[in-house]
Amino acid sequence: MHMPDIACPVQESKYLNDDSIRFHSRLGFSEVGRFHDSGYKFNQWFDMVWMEKMIGEHNAEPKEVWG
């Protein structure tokens, strides 16, 4: 699984837009989490978005960690 962490504006911003979210969505990523007003840059608060994409099947049982 690959998970990019993407900043997105809470309101219209000349510094940041939703292009990264659209870009990753076109590559097969989907939003799995949003942290509201969690980043501050350019005197403005931004949401942070987590997106995920499964890049392989989970067809094997993981080895036991404690034994």
N, C-alpha and C positions, 0 to 999 in steps of 0.2 A: 504494500500500500504506500502511496506517495501522498503527502499532505502539504500543500503550499499554504503559507500564512500571508494573507492579502489585506492591505489596508484599503478601506473604502470610505468615502465621505458621508457624514451624517446629513449634510446639506450641500448645496452646489458649491464646488470648489474649483478655482482655476489651476490648482496644483495637482489635484487628484480626482480621478473619475472611476467609473465602473469598467473601464476597458480591460483591466486584468481579469476581472471576474468573467466577462464575456469570452476573453481569450481562453481561459482555462476550461470554461464550460464547453466550448467548441472542441476541446481536446478530450472530453469525456469526464471531466471532474464535476462533482456535485457539491453543493454547500452542505456542510454538516454541523457548522457552528458559527455563531456570530457573537462577538463580545462588544457590547454597545459602549461607545464613548471611552474606549480603552487605550487609544493612542492620541498623543498631542503633538502637533507639528504645524508650523506656520501660523501660530496663534489660533488654532482651530482643533476641535476634537474630531477623531475619526473612529469608526467601527473597525474591528479586525475580524476578518472572515477566514474560517478554516474550510478548506475544500479537500475532498478525497477522491482517489481513483484506484480501484482494485487493479493491480497489474499482474496478478497471477491467482490461480486457484489454490484453495486450501485443501488439497487432497491427501495430505499425509498428516498423521498424528505427530504432534511435537514430542520431542524426547522429554522425559521427566527431568526436572531441574534438581529437585531434592531426592536423594536416594539413599 
